[in-house]
């Protein structure tokens, strides 16, 4: 188990993850968190840009699977509506949901990544599973607890960005 809170890649939004970028990184399967990664907690409706991104990704060679800790049916309904595979009750950062996804697609860990908005669940879960971790900015930190969690993640984001800059220099 690789205990690390540092993401391998930081992006502003999941919309920044193009098939070309993912393929350059050797990623054939992109696991996606649901809440605050694809849609805010407060809605099931994606933006027009998100809907277009999902269609574009589904037409690409990169496979998508939603891996969510949610126990609510809204995730399954959304995934069925948009033609996405999904695993709910994932228990990230533990390996249950990520391992189920890896088994379903039967790809080497090096070809898989997990993208989400939380360091303590998504990034840690991906790193523990030895797959690439991608951190994006949350769509909407609409309450005190989400804002507080983000503040607690800032040191790790700072360290990850500094590490990336240092790696680019060398």
Secondary structure, 3 states (H helix, E strand, C coil): CCCCCCCCEEECCHHHCCHHHHHHCCCCEEEECCECCCECCCCCCCCHHHHHHHHHHHCCCCEEEEECCCCCHHHHHHHHHHCCEEECCCCCCCCHHHHHHHHHHCCCHHHEEEEECCHHHHHHHHHHCCCEEEEECCCCCCCHHHHHHHHHHHHHHHHHHHHHHHHHHC
